């Protein structure tokens, strides 16, 4: 506590442009220290959580008190004075409880406890009691200040809605909005349920490099860095796919990774430069088996989180009960836009249709790429009910196996729920020569700006068994399960523009 008693505190308060209410709280902390107490305690012997006390003593009737000694701790959210009594609402991770302070019973400086601020962390011991008004409370006989809050919560903090504050200072958001905490609690449960289900199905979880010499497994702009020790450039991975496939080649038959990917691209309601991805690979199966796995995995999550298989996403009721719809890319375009397309059309024909539909496209794209753009712009957001979209053009599926009935298509699906792409899967390409040609085409057209991954081709030359692969965007799945409109609402610390000084 030396710093608090030195002139450095005065210098700090004088030279920092701090709000007056923050300065007041710093001075309160100094007064507490001068009185011989520590406003930043080391620990507190908590015997009970709030929810435990509620569950154990909810039977108490108005005016009834139990002699059991309980102790809880939490952050102060409200204080009220009624004559010679003080009431303090505190909240821990499990819930909220009222503390009942009676000067005749409470040990210590009663006036000090009355001066505690909203935001302070305290510990309290006492007896459970049901007030005459019917509220289950803790009749405190001892209170400890655990941490002095030096910044008051923002004005109108309860139900804080300012997104700039909510996203930039997520800790304030969590304090102010119980609904936000519920979202991230659900996210944690979803991640645990994913691991639980895949483990029960015999899959093994592995960790592959985050820093890669050649970014691969997707078409995206990577973040670049440099490793000084080896004097080599590295890239934050855009996908773990090519490394997980190396594990299949090495003899593992069921593998997955649940971790972060990084793409140096735009930010939107469903895109963030850093995001969580699940990738799963299984030997000796095709994309049809991965379709079953996808459905069963999501239903496992749903069945453990909600009472039935119906959810609401952005005011749209979604029925997750099987069977889920299946339709091809071309069929979905015709059904939802009344425009009939085929991969046998000339590029000029497809370009004309895209222009008439006001769909933008890259001049480097061929027929398949432009058709895919039409699908993305005119169909995706209409796929509210769970829908597997099948048979993507080969041009936009460089790692997927060619469809045996049409060489311009691939054995691939994407799953859409609530108009959002949730999963992408295919029968993996195992032919090293075909894979080399497709990589070269990507480099030639500018879709892939880095060098060809010769080591991955080398690995394929040793032989990869027939394999099904699956990727699920975990953030987007959480969006659907928590009725969150933006990916920023399900990522704890989303990226923000630098704050103006």
C-alpha positions as CSV (number, residue, x, y, z in Angstrom):
1,X,0.0,0.0,0.0
2,X,3.1,2.3,-0.1
3,X,2.1,3.8,-3.5
4,X,-1.3,4.8,-2.1
5,X,0.3,6.7,0.8
6,X,3.0,8.4,-1.3
7,X,2.9,11.6,-3.3
8,X,2.7,9.6,-6.5
9,X,-1.1,9.2,-6.0
10,X,-1.6,12.9,-5.7
11,X,0.6,13.4,-8.8
12,X,-1.4,10.8,-10.7
13,X,-4.8,12.3,-9.8
14,X,-3.6,15.8,-10.6
15,X,-2.1,15.0,-14.0
16,X,-4.6,12.5,-15.3
17,X,-7.8,13.8,-16.9
18,X,-10.1,11.7,-14.7
19,X,-13.8,12.3,-14.1
20,X,-14.6,13.7,-10.7
21,X,-16.4,10.6,-9.6
22,X,-13.4,8.5,-10.4
23,X,-11.2,10.8,-8.3
24,X,-13.7,10.6,-5.5
25,X,-13.4,6.8,-5.4
26,X,-9.6,6.9,-5.5
27,X,-9.8,9.1,-2.4
28,X,-12.2,6.7,-0.7
29,X,-9.7,3.9,-1.3
30,X,-6.9,6.0,0.2
31,X,-9.1,6.7,3.3
32,X,-9.7,3.0,3.7
33,X,-6.0,2.4,3.6
34,X,-5.3,5.2,6.0
35,X,-7.8,3.5,8.4
36,X,-5.7,0.4,8.4
37,X,-7.7,-1.7,6.0
38,X,-7.0,-3.1,2.5
39,X,-9.5,-2.2,-0.2
40,X,-8.0,-5.0,-2.4
41,X,-8.3,-8.1,-0.3
42,X,-6.4,-11.3,-1.0
43,X,-9.3,-13.8,-0.6
44,X,-12.6,-14.6,1.0
45,X,-13.8,-17.9,2.4
46,X,-17.0,-18.3,0.4
47,X,-19.0,-21.3,1.5
48,X,-22.0,-20.8,-0.8
49,X,-23.0,-19.4,-4.1
50,X,-26.1,-17.3,-4.4
51,X,-28.0,-20.0,-6.2
52,X,-27.1,-22.5,-3.5
53,X,-28.5,-20.3,-0.8
54,X,-31.7,-19.8,-2.9
55,X,-32.1,-23.5,-3.5
56,X,-31.5,-24.4,0.2
57,X,-33.6,-21.8,1.8
58,X,-36.3,-20.9,-0.7
59,X,-38.8,-22.7,1.6
60,X,-38.6,-19.9,4.3
61,X,-41.9,-18.1,4.9
62,X,-42.2,-14.3,5.3
63,X,-40.6,-13.2,8.6
64,X,-38.9,-16.6,9.0
65,X,-35.2,-16.9,9.7
66,X,-32.8,-19.9,9.6
67,X,-30.0,-20.3,12.1
68,X,-27.6,-21.8,9.5
69,X,-24.4,-19.8,8.9
70,X,-23.8,-19.1,5.2
71,X,-21.3,-16.9,3.4
72,X,-21.6,-15.4,-0.1
73,X,-19.8,-12.8,-2.2
74,X,-20.5,-10.7,-5.2
75,X,-20.6,-7.3,-6.8
76,X,-22.9,-4.6,-5.4
77,X,-25.6,-3.6,-7.9
78,X,-27.9,-1.5,-5.7
79,X,-28.2,0.0,-2.2
80,X,-31.3,1.2,-0.3
81,X,-31.8,2.7,3.1
82,X,-35.0,2.3,5.2
83,X,-34.7,4.0,8.5
84,X,-32.2,2.1,10.5
85,X,-31.9,-0.7,8.0
86,X,-29.8,-0.9,4.8
87,X,-30.4,-3.3,1.9
88,X,-27.7,-4.2,-0.6
89,X,-28.2,-6.2,-3.8
90,X,-25.2,-8.3,-4.8
91,X,-24.7,-10.6,-7.7
92,X,-22.3,-13.4,-8.3
93,X,-22.0,-15.6,-11.4
94,X,-25.0,-17.7,-10.3
95,X,-27.6,-15.0,-9.4
96,X,-28.7,-12.1,-7.3
97,X,-29.4,-11.8,-3.6
98,X,-30.4,-9.1,-1.1
99,X,-28.2,-8.4,1.9
100,X,-30.2,-7.2,5.0
101,X,-28.1,-4.9,7.2
102,X,-29.3,-4.2,10.7
103,X,-27.0,-2.0,12.8
104,X,-27.9,-4.0,15.9
105,X,-26.6,-7.3,14.4
106,X,-23.9,-6.2,11.9
107,X,-20.4,-6.2,13.4
108,X,-18.1,-3.4,12.5
109,X,-18.5,0.1,11.2
110,X,-22.1,0.4,10.1
111,X,-21.6,3.8,8.5
112,X,-18.7,2.4,6.4
113,X,-20.9,-0.3,5.0
114,X,-23.5,2.3,4.2
115,X,-20.9,4.2,2.1
116,X,-20.0,1.2,-0.1
117,X,-20.4,2.0,-3.8
118,X,-22.2,0.2,-6.6
119,X,-19.6,-1.9,-8.3
120,X,-17.7,-2.8,-5.1
121,X,-17.0,-6.5,-4.5
122,X,-17.9,-7.7,-1.0
123,X,-18.2,-10.9,1.0
124,X,-21.0,-11.4,3.5
125,X,-21.7,-13.9,6.3
126,X,-25.0,-14.3,8.1
127,X,-28.3,-16.1,8.3
128,X,-30.9,-16.7,5.6
129,X,-34.1,-14.8,6.2
130,X,-37.3,-14.1,4.3
131,X,-38.3,-10.5,4.8
132,X,-41.9,-9.5,5.7
133,X,-42.2,-8.4,2.1
134,X,-41.3,-11.9,1.0
135,X,-37.8,-11.5,-0.4
136,X,-35.2,-14.2,0.5
137,X,-32.2,-12.3,1.9
138,X,-29.1,-12.8,3.9
139,X,-29.2,-11.1,7.4
140,X,-25.6,-10.1,7.6
141,X,-23.5,-10.2,10.7
142,X,-20.2,-9.5,9.0
143,X,-19.2,-7.8,5.7
144,X,-15.8,-7.7,4.1
145,X,-14.8,-5.2,1.4
146,X,-13.0,-7.4,-1.2
147,X,-12.3,-5.0,-4.0
148,X,-13.0,-1.3,-4.2
149,X,-14.4,-0.3,-7.6
150,X,-12.6,2.8,-8.7
151,X,-14.8,3.5,-11.7
152,X,-18.5,3.9,-11.5
153,X,-20.6,2.0,-14.0
154,X,-21.6,4.1,-17.0
155,X,-24.7,6.3,-16.8
156,X,-27.8,4.2,-17.6
157,X,-25.6,1.1,-17.2
158,X,-28.5,-1.2,-16.5
159,X,-29.5,-2.6,-19.9
160,X,-26.6,-0.8,-21.6
161,X,-27.4,-0.6,-25.3
162,X,-24.5,1.6,-26.7
163,X,-22.7,-0.9,-29.0
164,X,-19.5,1.2,-29.1
165,X,-19.2,0.8,-25.3
166,X,-20.6,-2.8,-25.3
167,X,-18.1,-4.2,-27.8
168,X,-15.1,-2.1,-26.8
169,X,-15.5,-2.6,-23.1
170,X,-17.0,-6.1,-23.0
171,X,-16.4,-6.4,-19.3
172,X,-18.9,-3.5,-18.8
173,X,-21.3,-5.2,-21.1
174,X,-21.1,-8.4,-19.1
175,X,-21.7,-6.5,-15.9
176,X,-24.7,-4.5,-17.3
177,X,-26.5,-7.1,-19.4
178,X,-27.4,-10.5,-17.9
179,X,-28.6,-11.5,-21.4
180,X,-25.1,-11.0,-22.8
181,X,-23.6,-13.3,-20.1
182,X,-26.2,-15.9,-21.0
183,X,-25.1,-15.8,-24.7
184,X,-21.5,-16.5,-23.8
185,X,-22.4,-19.1,-21.2
186,X,-24.4,-20.8,-24.0
187,X,-21.4,-20.5,-26.3
188,X,-19.2,-22.3,-23.8
189,X,-21.8,-25.0,-23.5
190,X,-22.0,-25.4,-27.3
191,X,-18.2,-25.8,-27.5
192,X,-18.2,-28.4,-24.8
193,X,-21.1,-30.3,-26.4
194,X,-19.2,-30.4,-29.7
195,X,-16.2,-32.0,-28.1
196,X,-18.4,-34.3,-26.1
197,X,-20.3,-35.6,-29.2
198,X,-17.2,-36.0,-31.4
199,X,-15.3,-37.8,-28.6
200,X,-18.3,-40.2,-28.1
201,X,-18.2,-41.0,-31.9
202,X,-14.5,-41.9,-31.7
203,X,-13.0,-38.7,-33.1
204,X,-9.6,-37.5,-31.7
205,X,-8.9,-33.8,-31.2
206,X,-5.5,-32.5,-32.5
207,X,-3.8,-29.1,-32.7
208,X,-2.2,-28.1,-36.0
209,X,0.0,-25.0,-36.7
210,X,-1.4,-21.6,-36.3
211,X,1.6,-20.2,-38.1
212,X,2.1,-21.8,-41.5
213,X,4.7,-21.3,-44.3
214,X,2.0,-21.6,-47.0
215,X,-1.6,-20.6,-46.1
216,X,-4.0,-23.2,-47.5
217,X,-7.3,-25.0,-47.1
218,X,-9.4,-22.0,-48.2
219,X,-9.4,-19.0,-50.5
220,X,-8.7,-16.0,-48.3
221,X,-6.3,-13.2,-47.7
222,X,-3.9,-14.2,-44.9
223,X,-2.1,-12.2,-42.2
224,X,1.6,-12.2,-42.8
225,X,4.4,-12.1,-40.2
226,X,8.1,-13.0,-40.0
227,X,10.0,-15.5,-37.8
228,X,13.3,-13.9,-37.0
229,X,15.1,-17.0,-35.7
230,X,14.7,-18.9,-38.9
231,X,14.4,-15.8,-41.1
232,X,11.3,-17.0,-42.8
233,X,7.9,-15.5,-43.6
234,X,4.9,-17.1,-42.0
235,X,1.1,-16.7,-42.2
236,X,-1.6,-17.0,-39.6
237,X,-3.6,-19.9,-40.8
238,X,-6.8,-19.4,-42.8
239,X,-7.8,-23.0,-42.2
240,X,-6.3,-26.2,-40.6
241,X,-7.5,-28.4,-43.5
242,X,-4.3,-29.4,-45.2
243,X,-2.6,-30.3,-41.9
244,X,-5.6,-32.4,-40.7
245,X,-5.6,-34.2,-44.0
246,X,-1.9,-35.0,-43.4
247,X,-3.0,-36.8,-40.2
248,X,-5.5,-38.9,-42.3
249,X,-2.6,-39.8,-44.6
250,X,-0.5,-40.6,-41.6
251,X,-3.1,-43.3,-40.4
252,X,-5.6,-41.5,-38.2
253,X,-9.1,-42.2,-39.3
254,X,-11.3,-39.8,-37.3
255,X,-9.8,-36.4,-36.4
256,X,-11.0,-32.9,-35.6
257,X,-9.7,-29.5,-34.5
258,X,-11.7,-26.8,-32.8
259,X,-9.8,-23.6,-32.9
260,X,-9.1,-20.2,-34.4
261,X,-8.7,-19.2,-38.1
262,X,-7.5,-15.8,-39.3
263,X,-8.5,-14.0,-42.5
264,X,-7.4,-10.5,-43.3
265,X,-10.6,-9.5,-44.9
266,X,-13.7,-7.4,-44.2
267,X,-15.8,-7.1,-41.0
268,X,-19.6,-7.6,-41.2
269,X,-22.5,-9.0,-39.2
270,X,-21.2,-12.5,-40.1
271,X,-17.5,-12.0,-40.7
272,X,-14.7,-11.3,-38.2
273,X,-10.9,-11.5,-39.0
274,X,-10.5,-14.0,-36.2
275,X,-13.1,-16.7,-35.8
276,X,-13.6,-20.1,-34.4
277,X,-13.9,-23.1,-36.7
278,X,-14.6,-26.8,-36.3
279,X,-13.0,-29.0,-38.9
280,X,-13.7,-32.8,-39.0
281,X,-12.2,-35.5,-41.2
282,X,-13.2,-39.1,-41.4
283,X,-11.6,-41.8,-43.5
284,X,-13.6,-44.2,-45.7
285,X,-16.8,-42.0,-45.9
286,X,-18.1,-39.5,-48.4
287,X,-20.0,-36.2,-48.1
288,X,-23.3,-38.0,-47.5
289,X,-22.0,-39.5,-44.3
290,X,-20.7,-36.0,-43.3
291,X,-24.2,-34.7,-43.9
292,X,-25.5,-37.2,-41.3
293,X,-22.7,-36.3,-38.9
294,X,-23.5,-32.6,-39.3
295,X,-27.2,-33.1,-38.5
296,X,-26.6,-35.4,-35.6
297,X,-24.0,-33.1,-34.1
298,X,-26.2,-30.0,-34.3
299,X,-29.2,-32.0,-32.9
300,X,-27.0,-33.2,-30.0
301,X,-26.3,-29.5,-29.2
302,X,-30.0,-28.5,-29.6
303,X,-31.3,-31.4,-27.5
304,X,-29.0,-30.4,-24.6
305,X,-29.9,-26.7,-24.7
306,X,-33.6,-26.4,-25.4
307,X,-36.8,-28.3,-24.6
308,X,-37.8,-28.9,-28.2
309,X,-36.2,-28.6,-31.6
310,X,-37.7,-25.3,-32.5
311,X,-35.9,-22.0,-32.2
312,X,-36.5,-18.4,-33.2
313,X,-33.9,-16.5,-35.1
314,X,-34.5,-12.8,-35.9
315,X,-38.3,-13.3,-35.6
316,X,-38.3,-16.4,-37.9
317,X,-39.3,-19.7,-36.4
318,X,-36.9,-22.5,-37.4
319,X,-37.9,-26.1,-37.0
320,X,-34.8,-28.3,-36.6
321,X,-36.7,-31.6,-36.6
322,X,-35.4,-33.9,-39.4
323,X,-35.6,-34.4,-42.2
324,X,-33.7,-31.3,-43.3
325,X,-34.2,-30.1,-46.9
326,X,-31.8,-31.1,-49.6
327,X,-31.5,-29.1,-52.9
328,X,-28.7,-28.4,-55.5
329,X,-27.2,-25.0,-56.1
330,X,-28.9,-24.8,-59.6
331,X,-32.2,-26.0,-58.3
332,X,-32.3,-23.5,-55.5
333,X,-31.5,-20.6,-57.8
334,X,-34.4,-21.7,-60.1
335,X,-36.8,-22.2,-57.2
336,X,-36.1,-19.0,-55.4
337,X,-35.4,-16.6,-58.3
338,X,-37.2,-18.3,-61.3
339,X,-34.0,-18.1,-63.2
340,X,-32.8,-21.3,-64.9
341,X,-29.0,-21.7,-65.1
342,X,-26.7,-24.4,-66.2
343,X,-22.9,-25.0,-66.2
344,X,-23.2,-25.7,-69.9
345,X,-24.0,-22.1,-70.7
346,X,-21.4,-19.8,-72.2
347,X,-19.8,-17.2,-69.9
348,X,-21.4,-14.4,-71.9
349,X,-24.9,-15.9,-71.2
350,X,-24.2,-16.2,-67.5
351,X,-22.7,-12.7,-67.3
352,X,-25.8,-11.2,-69.0
353,X,-28.1,-12.9,-66.4
354,X,-25.9,-11.7,-63.5
355,X,-26.0,-8.2,-64.8
356,X,-29.7,-8.3,-65.2
357,X,-30.0,-9.5,-61.6
358,X,-27.6,-6.8,-60.3
359,X,-25.1,-9.4,-59.1
360,X,-21.5,-8.2,-58.9
361,X,-18.7,-10.6,-59.8
362,X,-14.9,-10.7,-60.4
363,X,-13.9,-10.6,-64.0
364,X,-11.6,-13.5,-63.4
365,X,-14.5,-15.8,-62.6
366,X,-15.8,-18.4,-65.0
367,X,-19.3,-19.8,-65.4
368,X,-19.2,-21.7,-62.2
369,X,-17.9,-18.8,-60.2
370,X,-20.5,-16.4,-61.5
371,X,-23.3,-18.9,-60.8
372,X,-22.0,-19.2,-57.3
373,X,-22.1,-15.4,-56.9
374,X,-25.7,-15.4,-58.0
375,X,-26.5,-18.1,-55.5
376,X,-24.7,-16.1,-52.7
377,X,-26.5,-12.8,-53.5
378,X,-30.0,-14.0,-54.4
379,X,-30.6,-17.3,-52.5
380,X,-28.6,-17.7,-49.3
381,X,-30.5,-15.3,-47.1
382,X,-33.8,-17.0,-48.1
383,X,-32.7,-20.4,-46.7
384,X,-34.3,-20.0,-43.3
385,X,-35.1,-23.6,-42.5
386,X,-32.2,-26.1,-42.2
387,X,-31.2,-26.8,-45.8
388,X,-28.3,-28.7,-47.4
389,X,-27.3,-27.1,-50.6
390,X,-25.6,-29.7,-52.9
391,X,-23.4,-30.0,-56.0
392,X,-21.3,-26.8,-56.0
393,X,-19.4,-25.9,-59.2
394,X,-15.9,-27.3,-59.4
395,X,-14.5,-23.9,-60.0
396,X,-15.3,-22.8,-56.5
397,X,-14.5,-26.1,-54.8
398,X,-10.7,-26.7,-55.3
399,X,-10.4,-29.3,-52.6
400,X,-13.6,-31.3,-53.3
401,X,-14.0,-34.5,-55.3
402,X,-15.4,-34.2,-58.7
403,X,-19.0,-35.4,-59.1
404,X,-19.0,-38.7,-61.0
405,X,-22.0,-37.7,-63.1
406,X,-20.9,-34.2,-64.0
407,X,-17.2,-33.1,-64.1
408,X,-18.2,-29.5,-63.6
409,X,-19.7,-30.2,-60.2
410,X,-18.4,-31.6,-56.9
411,X,-19.6,-33.8,-54.2
412,X,-20.1,-31.0,-51.7
413,X,-22.7,-29.5,-49.5
414,X,-23.2,-26.4,-47.5
415,X,-25.7,-26.2,-44.6
416,X,-27.8,-23.0,-44.2
417,X,-29.9,-22.1,-41.2
418,X,-31.6,-18.8,-40.7
419,X,-30.2,-17.6,-44.0
420,X,-26.6,-18.1,-42.8
421,X,-24.1,-20.6,-44.0
422,X,-23.3,-22.8,-41.0
423,X,-21.3,-25.7,-42.5
424,X,-19.3,-26.6,-45.5
425,X,-18.4,-30.3,-46.4
426,X,-17.3,-32.5,-49.2
427,X,-15.9,-35.8,-50.3
428,X,-12.2,-34.9,-50.3
429,X,-10.0,-34.8,-53.4
430,X,-7.4,-37.6,-53.0
431,X,-5.9,-37.5,-56.5
432,X,-2.6,-35.7,-56.2
433,X,-2.4,-34.8,-60.0
434,X,-5.9,-33.4,-60.0
435,X,-5.1,-31.4,-56.8
436,X,-1.9,-30.0,-58.3
437,X,-3.8,-28.8,-61.4
438,X,-6.5,-27.1,-59.3
439,X,-3.9,-25.4,-57.2
440,X,-2.1,-24.2,-60.3
441,X,-5.4,-22.8,-61.7
442,X,-6.1,-20.9,-58.4
443,X,-2.6,-19.3,-58.6
444,X,-3.1,-18.5,-62.3
445,X,-6.5,-16.8,-61.8
446,X,-5.2,-15.0,-58.7
447,X,-7.4,-16.7,-56.2
448,X,-4.4,-18.1,-54.4
449,X,-1.5,-15.6,-54.2
450,X,1.0,-17.8,-52.4
451,X,3.1,-20.6,-53.7
452,X,1.8,-24.1,-54.4
453,X,2.0,-26.4,-51.3
454,X,4.4,-29.0,-52.7
455,X,4.6,-30.8,-49.3
456,X,0.8,-31.4,-49.3
457,X,0.9,-32.8,-52.8
458,X,3.8,-35.0,-51.7
459,X,1.7,-36.2,-48.8
460,X,-1.2,-37.0,-51.2
461,X,1.3,-39.0,-53.3
462,X,1.8,-41.3,-50.4
463,X,-2.0,-42.0,-50.5
464,X,-5.0,-40.6,-48.7
465,X,-7.9,-43.0,-48.2
466,X,-11.4,-41.9,-49.3
467,X,-12.3,-39.2,-46.8
468,X,-15.2,-36.9,-45.9
469,X,-14.4,-33.5,-44.5
470,X,-16.6,-31.0,-42.7
471,X,-16.2,-27.4,-41.5
472,X,-18.6,-25.7,-39.1
473,X,-18.5,-22.0,-38.3
474,X,-18.9,-22.1,-34.5
475,X,-19.5,-18.4,-34.1
476,X,-22.4,-18.5,-36.7
477,X,-23.8,-21.6,-35.0
478,X,-23.8,-19.7,-31.7
479,X,-25.5,-16.8,-33.4
480,X,-28.4,-19.1,-34.5
481,X,-28.7,-20.8,-31.1
482,X,-28.7,-17.5,-29.2
483,X,-30.8,-15.4,-31.6
484,X,-27.9,-13.0,-32.0
485,X,-28.0,-10.7,-35.1
486,X,-24.3,-10.1,-35.4
487,X,-21.1,-12.2,-35.1
488,X,-19.9,-9.4,-32.8
489,X,-22.6,-10.4,-30.3
490,X,-21.1,-13.9,-29.9
491,X,-17.3,-13.0,-29.9
492,X,-16.2,-11.7,-26.5
493,X,-13.7,-9.1,-27.8
494,X,-14.5,-8.2,-31.5
495,X,-12.2,-6.0,-33.4
496,X,-12.9,-2.3,-33.3
497,X,-11.4,0.8,-34.9
498,X,-8.8,2.5,-32.7
499,X,-10.4,4.9,-30.3
500,X,-9.9,8.6,-31.1
501,X,-7.8,10.3,-28.4
